[in-house]
Amino acid sequence: MVAIATPINQGALEKNPSIDQLFILDFGKFIRNPGEFFKFIGRLRAEKIRLALDFDQWLRVSPLLCFLSGASHRFGFKTLGQYRHYLCTGTTPNGKGKHEVEQFADVAALAGIERKEIEDYSGFLKREGLFNLSKSTPSPTGKKPLVHFHPGCGFYGWQRAWPLEYYVALAIKLRKELGASIRLTGMGSYEEDLIEKIQALAGFDMDNRCGQLELPELAALVDQADLVVCGNTGVMHIAAGLGKTMVVPNGPANPVKWGPAASYGFIEMKAPDLVTAVGAKKANIRVIQASLPCSPCTTLGFEYGCPARPCMESIGVDIVFRECLNLLKKASN
């Protein structure tokens, strides 16, 4: 099997045992030297690809690459206003009412892959051993829990991030009430700055692992935690893929489409004692959805409805702490 990745998601695919050949699509390199793009296409065509699956939903270059690969059968998404589907031989709608996993399964089904052959989302990283992780070692019953915070959602996704002051207050409550240890991770200078501020405001030592972590290293840290708290970002999906216990404050992103798993407890702020509506009551993941009528506001993941984040600010520390406490108690029983 041949796969194409960008440098951003390269780490998620380069150690996958199912991939025989991984091509890295480096746009910066191609802009500097256009000849490299034609060499890239030449190497791709040399693989004699017959079937191409395009799992991107809005980029127009991905169906073009499928076409240029020489594949006779090309399946992907039909996204409103993108006109990308004209280069496909079969498409499925990029809808609003389905989780990403279901939509990707729709593309695979176009190629004749049966639904029963597609694995459940939650825990798949562990089942497949994609990062060669050792068995998870959560804290023994009665011991102090290790809680993993990943506060940032990247510089361009700050609207999806729970405010840093809220993370500070949650850390203080978890330490005071449970004696919890807090681990922090983040990528890049923007998130590193967030974490430095959280540590300074909290006033106690935390395990700061922020920096340029490779994806397997980050996954290993997440895997060691008893509980993960983060916004709707990549670490959320890593934690779900590892089957971790997790609480996700959520605002702009639609959890039906971008949620952490196909099965999770859903808490609406207007009914804070209700754990229902989406997903399962027994799930080890809780998504806490803001109550503002405009939330969620994104379909593709970047078209935010306002320049601020009142939805994330509306999710109080007390309800997040309550769900952290409930899930930790559940996990220890």
ChimeraX attribute file (.defattr): number of C-alpha atoms within 10 A of each C-alpha:
attribute: neighborCount
match mode: 1-to-1
recipient: residues
	/A:1	10
	/A:2	13
	/A:3	16
	/A:4	17
	/A:5	16
	/A:6	12
	/A:7	11
	/A:8	10
	/A:9	12
	/A:10	16
	/A:11	15
	/A:12	16
	/A:13	16
	/A:14	19
	/A:15	15
	/A:16	15
	/A:17	11
	/A:18	13
	/A:19	12
	/A:20	10
	/A:21	13
	/A:22	17
	/A:23	15
	/A:24	16
	/A:25	16
	/A:26	15
	/A:27	14
	/A:28	9
	/A:29	12
	/A:30	15
	/A:31	11
	/A:32	9
	/A:33	11
	/A:34	12
	/A:35	11
	/A:36	15
	/A:37	16
	/A:38	12
	/A:39	12
	/A:40	17
	/A:41	14
	/A:42	13
	/A:43	13
	/A:44	22
	/A:45	16
	/A:46	11
	/A:47	14
	/A:48	11
	/A:49	16
	/A:50	13
	/A:51	14
	/A:52	23
	/A:53	22
	/A:54	20
	/A:55	19
	/A:56	15
	/A:57	22
	/A:58	18
	/A:59	12
	/A:60	14
	/A:61	11
	/A:62	19
	/A:63	26
	/A:64	16
	/A:65	17
	/A:66	26
	/A:67	17
	/A:68	14
	/A:69	23
	/A:70	19
	/A:71	17
	/A:72	13
	/A:73	17
	/A:74	24
	/A:75	25
	/A:76	31
	/A:77	26
	/A:78	20
	/A:79	19
	/A:80	13
	/A:81	7
	/A:82	13
	/A:83	11
	/A:84	21
	/A:85	22
	/A:86	12
	/A:87	19
	/A:88	21
	/A:89	14
	/A:90	17
	/A:91	20
	/A:92	17
	/A:93	15
	/A:94	21
	/A:95	16
	/A:96	15
	/A:97	13
	/A:98	15
	/A:99	19
	/A:100	21
	/A:101	17
	/A:102	16
	/A:103	22
	/A:104	21
	/A:105	19
	/A:106	23
	/A:107	22
	/A:108	19
	/A:109	15
	/A:110	18
	/A:111	17
	/A:112	9
	/A:113	13
	/A:114	12
	/A:115	12
	/A:116	7
	/A:117	8
	/A:118	14
	/A:119	13
	/A:120	13
	/A:121	18
	/A:122	21
	/A:123	18
	/A:124	16
	/A:125	19
	/A:126	18
	/A:127	12
	/A:128	14
	/A:129	14
	/A:130	17
	/A:131	20
	/A:132	14
	/A:133	17
	/A:134	11
	/A:135	10
	/A:136	17
	/A:137	10
	/A:138	17
	/A:139	14
	/A:140	10
	/A:141	12
	/A:142	10
	/A:143	12
	/A:144	14
	/A:145	22
	/A:146	20
	/A:147	25
	/A:148	23
	/A:149	23
	/A:150	25
	/A:151	27
	/A:152	29
	/A:153	23
	/A:154	18
	/A:155	12
	/A:156	9
	/A:157	16
	/A:158	17
	/A:159	25
	/A:160	27
	/A:161	25
	/A:162	28
	/A:163	18
	/A:164	16
	/A:165	16
	/A:166	19
	/A:167	23
	/A:168	19
	/A:169	16
	/A:170	20
	/A:171	25
	/A:172	19
	/A:173	16
	/A:174	19
	/A:175	16
	/A:176	10
	/A:177	10
	/A:178	15
	/A:179	14
	/A:180	18
	/A:181	17
	/A:182	22
	/A:183	21
	/A:184	21
	/A:185	23
	/A:186	25
	/A:187	19
	/A:188	14
	/A:189	14
	/A:190	15
	/A:191	21
	/A:192	21
	/A:193	14
	/A:194	17
	/A:195	26
	/A:196	13
	/A:197	14
	/A:198	22
	/A:199	18
	/A:200	11
	/A:201	15
	/A:202	16
	/A:203	10
	/A:204	12
	/A:205	11
	/A:206	15
	/A:207	13
	/A:208	16
	/A:209	16
	/A:210	21
	/A:211	14
	/A:212	14
	/A:213	14
	/A:214	11
	/A:215	16
	/A:216	16
	/A:217	13
	/A:218	20
	/A:219	20
	/A:220	18
	/A:221	17
	/A:222	26
	/A:223	25
	/A:224	20
	/A:225	24
	/A:226	24
	/A:227	26
	/A:228	27
	/A:229	23
	/A:230	24
	/A:231	29
	/A:232	25
	/A:233	21
	/A:234	14
	/A:235	25
	/A:236	24
	/A:237	19
	/A:238	23
	/A:239	26
	/A:240	26
	/A:241	22
	/A:242	23
	/A:243	21
	/A:244	24
	/A:245	22
	/A:246	27
	/A:247	25
	/A:248	26
	/A:249	26
	/A:250	24
	/A:251	31
	/A:252	29
	/A:253	25
	/A:254	21
	/A:255	25
	/A:256	17
	/A:257	22
	/A:258	21
	/A:259	22
	/A:260	30
	/A:261	27
	/A:262	21
	/A:263	20
	/A:264	26
	/A:265	21
	/A:266	23
	/A:267	23
	/A:268	17
	/A:269	17
	/A:270	11
	/A:271	9
	/A:272	12
	/A:273	10
	/A:274	13
	/A:275	19
	/A:276	13
	/A:277	12
	/A:278	15
	/A:279	18
	/A:280	16
	/A:281	16
	/A:282	13
	/A:283	15
	/A:284	21
	/A:285	28
	/A:286	27
	/A:287	27
	/A:288	25
	/A:289	26
	/A:290	24
	/A:291	18
	/A:292	15
	/A:293	8
	/A:294	14
	/A:295	20
	/A:296	20
	/A:297	17
	/A:298	18
	/A:299	17
	/A:300	16
	/A:301	14
	/A:302	14
	/A:303	11
	/A:304	19
	/A:305	13
	/A:306	11
	/A:307	7
	/A:308	12
	/A:309	19
	/A:310	16
	/A:311	22
	/A:312	25
	/A:313	18
	/A:314	16
	/A:315	22
	/A:316	16
	/A:317	19
	/A:318	13
	/A:319	16
	/A:320	21
	/A:321	17
	/A:322	10
	/A:323	19
	/A:324	24
	/A:325	16
	/A:326	12
	/A:327	21
	/A:328	19
	/A:329	12
	/A:330	12
	/A:331	14
	/A:332	14
	/A:333	7
